[in-house]
Amino acid sequence: MNHTKPNIILSVDVECWGQSVLDRSLPILPHAADNVRRLMQLFELHNAKATLFVLGKFAEVHPDVVAQAADAGHEIASHGYGHVEVFRMSPSEFRDDIRKASDIIAGIVGRRPKGYRAPVFSIRRDSIWALDVLADEGFEFDSSIFPFAGPRYGIADWPAGPCTVKTKSGHSIVEYPPTTLQLFGRRLPVGGGGYARLLPKRVLRMCFDRATRDRSTPPVFYCHPYEIDKTEIDTHYPGTPLKRRLHQGIGRKSFWSKLDALLTRFSGTTFGSAIAKATALPRITPGEPENCETPKPRPACATDIAYAADV
């Protein structure tokens, strides 16, 4: 029974691979919606609930899929509108982007989203101001900061677990990061996406076993609908360069079975449910030395290369 299984937060970044990774001007294709429906069927099989961070462009084209997910009891959150990294936008552009996405989502499900995840986890140290904007716009939680030293994103000394962030404007927002583990003296990401595609099924399960034992709050797993589509690149994007094809296609053949195994072992829940049950989350103010000390530079190593997969 599900109530005997440890909880993990199950989250999906709902987007179309070609539009979000290859070229933002590309259309959202029908197969992207089909992949979301397949994921929801797997979630229903396991009686799992998920937080779906829906891209505004996807919701415009496939509102029926978003409505179906909401009707099934999944939490509908925002992934912004156009899949532009936060650090490439000004605060006003970012505000416009999230407002546009929220308007679209509210028009479909009847309420504005309370959660947000940035494209490519792009709230970094140089775009931490985004938390102020999100809190000002009424968002209650965010899952955009990856607490490790990544090559393109991440804040190495950010808390590994959820915390309440006090913003400059006096508002607050819960930041709930994707899962990392302390391994070999370093924080490494294991929470999903390209990292889950690279890790063997047994190792991925062991990582989440450890994370649920070590933490008082559920760890976060995330994925994209396209990761269960092993034929997508060949079928819909045949001209994709070999490097990108390998980078983004590796592990797709086994991803479905990995996700099925995780949901057999763990109970999938939403951010909203997990936060509602959490007590006494740490409170931080970004910029305070004890919370956001600038990490010392270090040379790249093989582990960085292995974990540099696009997410």
The 8 nearest C-alpha neighbors of each residue, nearest first, counted from 0:
[[1, 2, 3, 4, 266, 46, 45, 263],
 [0, 2, 3, 4, 266, 46, 265, 45],
 [1, 3, 4, 0, 266, 5, 6, 265],
 [4, 2, 1, 0, 5, 266, 265, 6],
 [5, 3, 265, 1, 2, 266, 6, 264],
 [6, 4, 265, 266, 3, 7, 211, 264],
 [7, 5, 266, 265, 217, 267, 4, 268],
 [6, 8, 217, 218, 267, 219, 9, 266],
 [7, 9, 219, 268, 269, 267, 220, 218],
 [8, 10, 49, 267, 220, 268, 7, 221],
 [9, 11, 221, 50, 49, 51, 220, 8],
 [10, 12, 51, 222, 223, 221, 13, 52],
 [13, 11, 52, 223, 51, 14, 53, 222],
 [14, 12, 53, 11, 52, 54, 223, 51],
 [13, 15, 54, 57, 12, 16, 19, 53],
 [14, 16, 31, 18, 27, 17, 19, 28],
 [17, 15, 19, 18, 20, 225, 14, 21],
 [18, 16, 21, 20, 19, 15, 22, 25],
 [19, 17, 23, 25, 22, 15, 16, 20],
 [18, 20, 16, 17, 23, 82, 15, 21],
 [21, 19, 17, 16, 18, 22, 23, 15],
 [20, 22, 17, 18, 19, 23, 16, 25],
 [21, 23, 18, 24, 25, 20, 17, 19],
 [24, 22, 18, 25, 19, 21, 81, 20],
 [23, 25, 22, 18, 26, 21, 19, 17],
 [26, 24, 18, 23, 22, 17, 27, 21],
 [27, 25, 28, 18, 24, 17, 23, 15],
 [26, 28, 15, 57, 18, 25, 29, 60],
 [27, 29, 30, 31, 26, 15, 32, 17],
 [30, 28, 31, 32, 33, 27, 61, 60],
 [29, 31, 33, 32, 28, 34, 231, 15],
 [32, 30, 34, 15, 29, 33, 28, 35],
 [33, 31, 35, 30, 34, 29, 36, 64],
 [32, 34, 30, 36, 31, 35, 37, 29],
 [33, 35, 37, 224, 31, 32, 36, 30],
 [36, 34, 38, 32, 37, 224, 33, 39],
 [35, 37, 39, 33, 34, 38, 40, 32],
 [38, 36, 34, 40, 35, 39, 33, 41],
 [39, 37, 35, 41, 40, 36, 42, 34],
 [38, 40, 42, 36, 41, 37, 43, 35],
 [39, 41, 43, 37, 38, 42, 44, 36],
 [42, 40, 44, 38, 39, 43, 37, 45],
 [41, 43, 47, 39, 45, 44, 40, 46],
 [44, 42, 46, 40, 45, 41, 39, 47],
 [45, 43, 41, 42, 46, 40, 47, 39],
 [44, 46, 42, 47, 43, 262, 41, 263],
 [47, 45, 43, 44, 42, 48, 1, 267],
 [48, 46, 267, 42, 45, 43, 266, 268],
 [49, 47, 268, 73, 267, 269, 42, 46],
 [50, 48, 9, 269, 73, 10, 268, 51],
 [49, 51, 74, 10, 269, 73, 75, 9],
 [50, 52, 11, 75, 53, 76, 10, 74],
 [53, 51, 76, 77, 12, 78, 13, 11],
 [52, 54, 13, 78, 77, 51, 76, 12],
 [55, 53, 78, 57, 80, 56, 79, 14],
 [54, 56, 80, 100, 58, 57, 79, 59],
 [55, 57, 59, 58, 54, 80, 81, 60],
 [56, 58, 54, 60, 55, 59, 14, 61],
 [59, 57, 62, 55, 61, 60, 56, 54],
 [60, 58, 56, 57, 61, 62, 55, 103],
 [59, 61, 57, 58, 62, 56, 27, 28],
 [60, 62, 58, 63, 64, 59, 57, 32],
 [63, 61, 58, 65, 64, 59, 66, 60],
 [64, 62, 66, 61, 65, 67, 107, 58],
 [63, 65, 67, 66, 62, 61, 68, 32],
 [66, 64, 62, 68, 67, 63, 69, 58],
 [65, 67, 63, 69, 64, 68, 108, 70],
 [68, 66, 64, 70, 65, 69, 63, 71],
 [69, 67, 71, 65, 66, 70, 73, 64],
 [68, 70, 66, 73, 72, 71, 67, 65],
 [69, 71, 67, 72, 68, 66, 73, 108],
 [72, 70, 68, 69, 73, 67, 43, 48],
 [73, 71, 69, 70, 74, 68, 48, 49],
 [72, 74, 69, 49, 48, 68, 71, 50],
 [73, 75, 50, 51, 49, 76, 69, 72],
 [74, 76, 51, 50, 112, 52, 73, 69],
 [77, 75, 52, 112, 114, 51, 115, 53],
 [78, 76, 115, 52, 53, 79, 112, 114],
 [79, 77, 54, 52, 53, 116, 117, 115],
 [80, 78, 97, 77, 100, 54, 55, 96],
 [79, 81, 55, 100, 54, 96, 56, 82],
 [80, 82, 83, 56, 79, 55, 54, 96],
 [83, 81, 118, 19, 80, 84, 79, 54],
 [82, 84, 81, 85, 118, 87, 88, 80],
 [85, 83, 121, 87, 118, 86, 82, 119],
 [84, 86, 87, 88, 121, 122, 83, 126],
 [85, 87, 126, 88, 84, 121, 125, 122],
 [88, 86, 85, 84, 83, 89, 126, 121],
 [89, 87, 85, 86, 92, 93, 90, 84],
 [88, 90, 92, 91, 93, 87, 86, 85],
 [91, 89, 93, 92, 94, 88, 129, 132],
 [90, 92, 94, 93, 89, 95, 88, 96],
 [93, 91, 89, 95, 94, 90, 88, 96],
 [92, 94, 96, 90, 91, 95, 88, 89],
 [93, 95, 91, 92, 97, 96, 98, 90],
 [94, 96, 92, 98, 93, 97, 99, 91],
 [97, 95, 93, 99, 94, 80, 98, 79],
 [98, 96, 79, 100, 94, 99, 95, 101],
 [97, 99, 101, 95, 100, 96, 94, 102],
 [100, 98, 102, 96, 97, 101, 95, 103],
 [99, 101, 55, 80, 97, 103, 98, 79],
 [102, 100, 98, 104, 103, 99, 111, 105],
 [101, 103, 105, 99, 100, 104, 98, 106],
 [104, 102, 106, 100, 101, 105, 99, 55],
 [103, 105, 101, 107, 106, 102, 108, 100],
 [106, 104, 110, 111, 109, 102, 107, 108],
 [105, 107, 103, 104, 109, 108, 102, 110],
 [106, 108, 104, 105, 109, 66, 62, 103],
 [109, 107, 105, 110, 66, 106, 104, 69],
 [110, 108, 105, 106, 107, 111, 104, 66],
 [111, 109, 105, 108, 112, 104, 106, 107],
 [110, 112, 105, 101, 113, 104, 109, 102],
 [113, 111, 76, 114, 77, 101, 75, 110],
 [112, 114, 138, 139, 76, 111, 140, 115],
 [115, 113, 76, 140, 141, 112, 138, 139],
 [114, 116, 77, 141, 76, 78, 142, 117],
 [117, 115, 143, 142, 78, 141, 52, 77],
 [116, 118, 120, 143, 121, 78, 119, 115],
 [117, 119, 82, 120, 84, 121, 83, 78],
 [118, 120, 121, 117, 310, 84, 152, 309],
 [121, 119, 143, 117, 118, 122, 144, 152],
 [122, 120, 119, 85, 84, 123, 117, 152],
 [123, 121, 126, 144, 127, 143, 120, 85],
 [122, 124, 126, 125, 121, 153, 127, 152],
 [123, 125, 127, 126, 154, 122, 153, 291],
 [124, 126, 123, 127, 86, 122, 128, 121],
 [127, 125, 123, 128, 122, 86, 124, 129],
 [126, 128, 129, 124, 122, 123, 125, 130],
 [127, 129, 126, 130, 131, 132, 90, 125],
 [128, 130, 132, 127, 131, 126, 133, 122],
 [129, 131, 133, 128, 132, 127, 134, 166],
 [132, 130, 134, 166, 129, 128, 133, 135],
 [131, 133, 135, 129, 130, 134, 136, 94],
 [134, 132, 130, 136, 138, 135, 131, 129],
 [133, 135, 137, 138, 131, 136, 132, 172],
 [134, 136, 132, 133, 137, 131, 170, 138],
 [137, 135, 133, 134, 138, 132, 98, 94],
 [138, 136, 134, 135, 139, 133, 113, 132],
 [139, 137, 113, 134, 133, 114, 140, 136],
 [138, 140, 172, 113, 114, 173, 137, 134],
 [141, 139, 173, 114, 172, 174, 138, 113],
 [140, 142, 115, 174, 114, 116, 143, 175],
 [143, 141, 175, 116, 176, 174, 144, 115],
 [144, 142, 120, 116, 117, 122, 141, 145],
 [143, 145, 176, 122, 120, 153, 142, 146],
 [144, 146, 153, 176, 147, 177, 154, 143],
 [147, 145, 157, 154, 155, 153, 159, 144],
 [146, 148, 155, 153, 154, 186, 145, 149],
 [149, 147, 155, 153, 154, 150, 146, 152],
 [148, 150, 152, 153, 151, 147, 303, 307],
 [149, 151, 152, 307, 148, 303, 153, 304],
 [152, 150, 149, 153, 307, 121, 119, 148],
 [153, 151, 149, 121, 123, 150, 120, 145],
 [152, 154, 145, 149, 147, 146, 148, 123],
 [155, 153, 146, 157, 147, 156, 123, 148],
 [154, 156, 147, 148, 146, 157, 153, 294],
 [157, 155, 154, 291, 158, 146, 292, 147],
 [156, 158, 146, 154, 155, 159, 291, 290],
 [159, 157, 160, 156, 146, 161, 162, 290],
 [158, 160, 146, 157, 176, 179, 161, 178],
 [161, 159, 158, 176, 175, 162, 216, 214],
 [162, 160, 175, 174, 176, 280, 173, 159],
 [161, 163, 281, 280, 174, 173, 282, 164],
 [162, 164, 173, 282, 172, 281, 280, 174],
 [165, 163, 283, 172, 171, 284, 282, 173],
 [164, 166, 171, 284, 170, 283, 169, 163],
 [167, 165, 131, 169, 170, 168, 171, 164],
 [166, 168, 169, 131, 165, 170, 284, 128],
 [167, 169, 166, 170, 131, 135, 165, 171],
 [170, 168, 166, 167, 165, 171, 131, 135],
 [171, 169, 166, 168, 165, 134, 135, 172],
 [170, 172, 165, 164, 166, 134, 163, 169],
 [171, 173, 139, 164, 140, 163, 134, 174],
 [172, 174, 163, 140, 162, 164, 141, 175],
 [173, 175, 141, 162, 161, 142, 140, 163],
 [174, 176, 161, 142, 141, 173, 160, 162],
 [177, 175, 142, 144, 145, 174, 178, 161],
 [178, 176, 219, 190, 145, 179, 220, 142],
 [179, 177, 190, 219, 218, 189, 188, 176],
 [178, 180, 188, 187, 189, 186, 190, 177],
 [181, 179, 186, 187, 182, 188, 178, 189],
 [180, 182, 186, 185, 184, 187, 183, 179],
 [181, 183, 185, 184, 180, 186, 187, 179],
 [184, 182, 185, 181, 186, 187, 180, 302],
 [183, 185, 182, 181, 186, 187, 180, 147],
 [186, 184, 181, 182, 183, 187, 180, 147],
 [185, 187, 181, 180, 147, 179, 182, 188],
 [186, 188, 179, 180, 185, 181, 189, 147],
 [189, 187, 179, 190, 178, 180, 186, 194],
 [188, 190, 179, 194, 191, 178, 195, 187],
 [191, 189, 178, 220, 177, 188, 219, 221],
 [192, 190, 195, 221, 220, 194, 222, 189],
 [191, 193, 222, 310, 194, 195, 221, 196],
 [194, 192, 196, 310, 308, 195, 309, 197],
 [193, 195, 197, 196, 192, 191, 189, 198],
 [196, 194, 191, 198, 197, 192, 193, 189],
 [195, 197, 250, 193, 194, 198, 254, 192],
 [198, 196, 194, 195, 250, 193, 199, 249],
 [197, 199, 195, 196, 203, 202, 194, 200],
 [200, 198, 202, 201, 203, 197, 196, 195],
 [201, 199, 203, 257, 202, 204, 198, 260],
 [202, 200, 204, 203, 199, 205, 198, 257],
 [201, 203, 205, 199, 204, 200, 206, 198],
 [204, 202, 206, 200, 205, 201, 198, 199],
 [203, 205, 201, 207, 206, 202, 208, 200],
 [206, 204, 208, 202, 203, 207, 201, 209],
 [207, 205, 203, 209, 204, 208, 202, 210],
 [206, 208, 210, 209, 204, 205, 211, 203],
 [209, 207, 205, 211, 206, 210, 204, 212],
 [208, 210, 212, 206, 207, 211, 213, 205],
 [209, 211, 207, 213, 212, 208, 214, 206],
 [210, 212, 208, 209, 214, 213, 207, 217],
 [213, 211, 209, 210, 214, 208, 215, 207],
 [212, 214, 210, 211, 209, 215, 208, 216],
 [215, 213, 216, 211, 212, 210, 217, 218],
 [214, 216, 217, 213, 211, 212, 277, 160],
 [215, 217, 214, 218, 277, 273, 211, 160],
 [218, 216, 7, 6, 8, 211, 219, 215],
 [219, 217, 7, 178, 8, 210, 211, 216],
 [220, 218, 8, 177, 178, 7, 190, 9],
 [221, 219, 190, 9, 191, 8, 10, 177],
 [222, 220, 10, 191, 11, 192, 9, 190],
 [221, 223, 192, 11, 191, 12, 10, 224],
 [222, 224, 12, 225, 11, 226, 13, 192],
 [225, 223, 34, 35, 226, 227, 13, 222],
 [224, 226, 228, 227, 223, 16, 34, 31],
 [225, 227, 251, 228, 224, 223, 254, 222],
 [226, 228, 225, 255, 254, 251, 229, 224],
 [229, 227, 225, 226, 231, 230, 251, 34],
 [228, 230, 251, 252, 231, 227, 226, 248],
 [231, 229, 228, 233, 232, 234, 235, 251],
 [232, 230, 234, 228, 233, 235, 229, 236],
 [231, 233, 236, 234, 235, 230, 237, 244],
 [234, 232, 237, 231, 230, 236, 235, 238],
 [233, 235, 231, 232, 230, 236, 237, 229],
 [234, 236, 232, 231, 233, 237, 230, 17],
 [235, 237, 232, 238, 233, 239, 234, 231],
 [238, 236, 233, 239, 232, 235, 234, 240],
 [239, 237, 236, 240, 233, 232, 241, 235],
 [238, 240, 237, 236, 244, 241, 243, 232],
 [241, 239, 243, 242, 244, 238, 237, 245],
 [240, 242, 244, 243, 245, 239, 246, 238],
 [243, 241, 245, 244, 240, 246, 239, 247],
 [242, 244, 246, 245, 240, 241, 247, 239],
 [245, 243, 241, 242, 247, 248, 246, 240],
 [246, 244, 248, 242, 243, 247, 249, 241],
 [247, 245, 243, 244, 248, 242, 249, 308],
 [246, 248, 244, 245, 249, 243, 309, 308],
 [249, 247, 245, 244, 251, 246, 250, 229],
 [248, 250, 245, 251, 247, 246, 196, 197],
 [249, 251, 196, 252, 253, 197, 254, 248],
 [250, 252, 254, 229, 226, 253, 249, 227],
 [253, 251, 229, 250, 254, 227, 255, 228],
 [254, 252, 251, 256, 250, 255, 257, 196],
 [255, 253, 257, 251, 256, 227, 252, 250],
 [256, 254, 258, 257, 227, 253, 259, 252],
 [255, 257, 259, 258, 254, 253, 260, 200],
 [258, 256, 254, 260, 200, 255, 259, 261],
 [257, 259, 261, 255, 260, 256, 254, 262],
 [258, 260, 256, 262, 257, 261, 255, 263],
 [261, 259, 263, 257, 258, 262, 256, 264],
 [262, 260, 258, 264, 263, 259, 265, 257],
 [261, 263, 265, 259, 264, 260, 266, 258],
 [262, 264, 260, 261, 265, 259, 45, 266],
 [263, 265, 261, 262, 260, 4, 266, 5],
 [266, 264, 262, 4, 5, 6, 261, 263],
 [265, 267, 6, 4, 1, 5, 262, 7],
 [268, 266, 47, 9, 7, 48, 8, 6],
 [267, 269, 8, 48, 49, 9, 7, 47],
 [270, 268, 49, 50, 272, 8, 271, 48],
 [271, 269, 273, 272, 274, 8, 50, 268],
 [270, 272, 274, 269, 273, 275, 74, 50],
 [271, 273, 275, 269, 270, 274, 276, 268],
 [274, 272, 270, 276, 275, 271, 269, 277],
 [275, 273, 277, 271, 276, 272, 270, 278],
 [274, 276, 272, 273, 277, 271, 278, 270],
 [275, 277, 273, 274, 272, 278, 216, 271],
 [278, 276, 274, 275, 273, 216, 279, 280],
 [277, 279, 280, 276, 274, 275, 216, 281],
 [280, 278, 281, 277, 282, 162, 163, 276],
 [279, 281, 162, 278, 163, 282, 161, 277],
 [282, 280, 162, 163, 279, 283, 161, 164],
 [283, 281, 163, 162, 164, 280, 165, 284],
 [284, 282, 164, 165, 163, 285, 281, 290],
 [283, 285, 165, 164, 287, 286, 166, 282],
 [286, 284, 287, 291, 283, 290, 164, 127],
 [285, 287, 291, 288, 284, 290, 292, 289],
 [286, 288, 290, 289, 285, 291, 284, 292],
 [289, 287, 292, 291, 290, 286, 293, 285],
 [290, 288, 287, 291, 292, 286, 156, 283],
 [289, 291, 288, 287, 292, 285, 157, 283],
 [292, 290, 288, 286, 287, 289, 156, 293],
 [291, 293, 288, 290, 294, 289, 156, 287],
 [292, 294, 291, 295, 156, 155, 288, 154],
 [295, 293, 292, 296, 155, 156, 148, 291],
 [294, 296, 297, 293, 292, 155, 298, 148],
 [297, 295, 294, 298, 293, 299, 148, 155],
 [296, 298, 295, 299, 294, 300, 148, 303],
 [299, 297, 300, 296, 303, 295, 301, 302],
 [300, 298, 303, 297, 301, 304, 302, 150],
 [299, 301, 302, 303, 298, 304, 305, 297],
 [300, 302, 304, 303, 305, 299, 306, 307],
 [301, 303, 305, 304, 300, 306, 299, 307],
 [304, 302, 306, 301, 305, 300, 307, 299],
 [303, 305, 301, 307, 302, 306, 300, 299],
 [304, 306, 302, 303, 307, 301, 308, 197],
 [307, 305, 303, 304, 308, 302, 194, 188],
 [306, 308, 304, 305, 303, 309, 150, 149],
 [309, 307, 193, 306, 310, 246, 194, 305],
 [310, 308, 193, 307, 247, 246, 119, 192],
 [309, 192, 193, 308, 119, 194, 191, 222]]
